[in-house]
Amino acid sequence: MTGLPAATIGLADRGVIGKAMRADLVIMRLTDVQDRADYADPHRYPGGISRVMGEGIGEVVEEKLTGEYAGRLLLKKPS
């Protein structure tokens, strides 16, 4: 999600990188992203996604799951 849609639905601390903002980031090289899943192992992690951070916590580091899960449900704030 980028800054404009986040602001539109009332998520003022999301969508841009900066101080006091929530860090939800995916770091990858598009030319290296590859689907490794197949019918025998449909949940295999894709290649080329080196880091995933949710709320500043590393969930994927060096293409390996860390076991940390920072994701949570985001609700639109009432106007």
Residue, then its C-alpha position, 0 to 999 in steps of 0.5 A: m500500500t502506498g501513502l495516498p491509499a493509506a491516508t485515504i482510508g485513515l492509516a496515517d502512519r502507513g504507506v511511506i518510509g519515515k521516522a515514527m511510521r510503521a515499517d511494512l517493507v518487502i525487499m526484493r530484486l524483481t529479476d531474481v523473484q521466482d516461484r519455487a512451489d509445485y504440486a508436491d510442495p505448494h507452500r514452498y517460499p519463493g526465491g529472490i525475496s530477501r527481506v520482509m518486515g512487518e511493523g519493523i520486525g524481520e519476518v523473512v531475513e536472507e530468504k528464510l522465515t524467522g518465525e516472527y509474525a507482526g501482521r495484524l488486522l488494520l481497520k479504518k478509523p471512524s471519521 
